[in-house]
Amino acid sequence: MKWSMRSSANGVGTSIDDSPEPNVHGAPLENLHKSRWERSWPTIACGAGLFSDGYLNGVIGSVNTMLGLIYPKQYKASSATRNVSSIAFAGTVVGQLIFGYTSDHYSRKWSLLISTVLLMVFAALGAGSYGYHGSIGGLFAALTAFRFLLGIGIGGEYPAGSVACAESTGELKAGHRNRWFIMFTNVMIDVGFVVAALVPMILVLIFSTSHLRAAWRVALGLGCIPPLSLLYLRIKLKEPEEFNRESMKNTKVPWMLVIKFYWARLLVVSLIWFIYDFSSYSFGIYSSAWLAIILGDTAPLWKTFGWNTIINLFYIPGAVLGAFVSDWIGPRYALAGGVLAQGIVGFAMTGAYSKLATPEHVAGFVVIYGIFLSLGELGPGDNIGLVASKTSATAIRGQYYAIAAAFGKVGAFVGTYVFPVIQANAPNATRAGQDPFLVSSSLCIFSAFLALFLLPHIGQDTITAEDLKFRAYLERNGWDTRQMGSKQYQMASTSTINTRMEKVEV
């Protein structure tokens, strides 16, 4: 399939372009002369850094539990018990917005490299947090500050990494693009969550509960390794071909036209992402605390972390299956179907919570809770990032994605504060466990409605098609699209203000 655009005085039309003039889009991305590895490794290098997001956000739940045991009075009585868990989300929002701008206006590659360095530096500093003259309050303050700055680095992975990953999948075989994007974005996050639960369990077994001061520092320090492992590949990266063709980094962005074209769609995507992160990150952070309550005070810490690892393992089958489902039926239906099923399971879990939340039924609790989480990954977990990266034009994709993802992290930030309030205001212990699932399940049903009726269709060639639609829209409104792309593509462009969009079968 070949897409082309040709000048016309009659506006948009549909005819075959048989002229020898160079096409502004060049060859279709999947037809570029590259080996399989040359097509694949940019997708891996761009997306796999989100493992750091899963690990560094997931491990803090276990670190929170350890700090509460080490400093039972000082930690639990201070604001640090909430701030340490949630402040990284605030930093992530800042990072998403900053790197969303730089990835569109300067470079996808260099935005990604800077975020990688930030992850390494502040993961290390967080592990080495120390209060002035051994002050415990100073330790909490330092850890909170470093977690915020770490969040900025995590935030850069979203608009720079995920967007570049989506654009790189255009060079892969049609019919497989969604699954590879998901495998190296959301599946990486979920693997990070599993490792983040497994590592503290192993560290507690190694150090014992008598040396938790070492265990929590090592758990945070290991977060340096994932971004370091990707540094070489990211240095070798080149800008995605789609970015070279469609960026507006060499001209002034017509923001009023952009907002008019995308505001409604962005609002829907952002709201779905807010709801998903509100539940998923909050459940992930507090799962070890819930298990400790269910297992009782006599259960060893490593066993609590072990059950937490099993819970997080349920993310993986849902995420992997969802990657294929997204290619088979499309991201919109996969998202809506997954989140609807999650809501139904959540309501069932709410009704059975009084029986499940007991030590003798902990296995049943873990299995049903795991299915609940797995369905969330099959639906919005896998597909919301895909939707955000493929429902806007390349020229503003970094900022569009960043705003939607920032709404998601705001949801996560809000959830980590709201869930404890919901539990604290419950009339009894059973309701304290039921109410978060009731709220989350209700929001799941609402998300399914939004996805099914308000999201657009997303196909294998949606990125290319969206760029063509956006160009045609700009030109209908008097904006000269010859200003788009790198200098090389601007010179090759034959597009004028009145342009026809053509689709030629070959």
Steps between C-alpha positions, in 0.01 A plus 500: 500500500646834402392839634567817305398865490482717189423863431159594369300813464178317575565394858494143627450231238574135428703422190808299421830686510701397196738796509874438553524776760639396840237410758518686830455170684758310297475120496258330741691435822460122481660504152823669611805285426594388849568163658266352760736599783538855361122535507457345845774633726382866500161377627678306776736783595223761510239306691685264735603784732149492643619196698656765727158658552353168613794410723564838664129569560427143610794451737409805707199313641728240656750768604213683668417186697865455605538862608185466709657203680839668547354829627159399639435827683685762294401374154137414555438824692653718227375605159782295348288184503290657223756729338766237437247278320330766293742788442659325200164536322520878539851496354382275219233754401764774485732277298226399257409858422863616466615211285176502302593849385868424434423176312282692253699820470857372525569128489344167595846344541658763725190533716517125555872507582460776757215317673716185509781685678254650749369153584847366572614798709195539722441128549853489644451812711170369635673183614764710677256740670637631829385759752730771630693363800295182471166679536210263434280787387779611267520150357129505419530848345799399286329183381187698413702760303695236307179310422352817352805557278500132406139548391610766252726241334219243496276763342741540210460134407135554406494773234853439373525121528146380436434745218826410325415133555158546334656679204766230464233226479394652166803325350381160628267259320136606486280291727771476767565863587273537801634190672863610471421847631321344797771240562764770541288753690225367727637146529832655605322700770328185625822298503647787700218466754563125533874549552424784743305255717746211464819693581391622848395145590844366403675787680304440821599131486865599446526779758224381738261735677786606728673683213215665312703823485722332244215322323300811408808685374610211279143465366501865389859492376434210265274738310816646340563185299208502249566850355875433498445183294321702230741792488715361215202420276350842562825675409487318164137600435403725211188712481196296384432530128145621565635779721741611226210519256233667710653704786442872548828566679613737223188714500242658730223261606148626414366429848149629448451264207655211696274556802192529281584172326600288802356639825199267526696185417779593742246557777355148459843333487618696805190412702536127428868512597417691822249234603733210416799636694277611789424135565798304372786688664313541827417129518860415411652717772266389777472130411782399735334691785165326432671162497668575830158572649350182353794278601520652847785625717656156540579452129866567418574801281648291219175305472301822463735611223480152344121512473538851359729355230236242408238774475720706270565194281133516398581822313708306248248260335246780460758733349644239261159373387380858462789576264365245252135589560582861412619388156210258452202723587656846528602710802158660552308172542785338692505791746123511543461122535787462748393782730134389492599148607724649769209698640280190517770301685553796733133508597511122564808545718327777695212267582726211606762710678391406855570134427809549284680738737593237756828309553344166407371640168802710406565283190146572374547870568826502303352312202188716465692820565758383245229442237370849575846646436560282193183620330606856567822434312323328209278807461618849593847397619604377156297733286478845656862583415447359151188713455679811626795445267295431187204738515692820429728630228876447529566874519337534843498135613750547782298777664165330433629177655665688788176676596302174494769315697527789746127469567566132569773575752281763664245219536766278658606783731139565602433130547787449743348773719132417447518123564630538860230765564231263366628225726536726804140619470350153456270393785681167552799295382302312235371819341854642510598222262181503292463872434817548288389213272149644478632840393749351256246264340251781446768702325586197283145491362516872428834453317351224284222738393749775413719264296219331311307809398750788496836363382577482126588185307872427507644283222848384405565812290335750731818707554545558127128559446482744793793699360327527163172611658681758709688637198177527301329677792785750537501579131123544487552765766776679309811360668783405263611144586825537305637635830468155660775242536877519504680726254547201269128425485406866466712515186333186363145615582272588206202571723324840477212665682234324288596134520337177397540186704532185302517133583655275234491121515816329379 
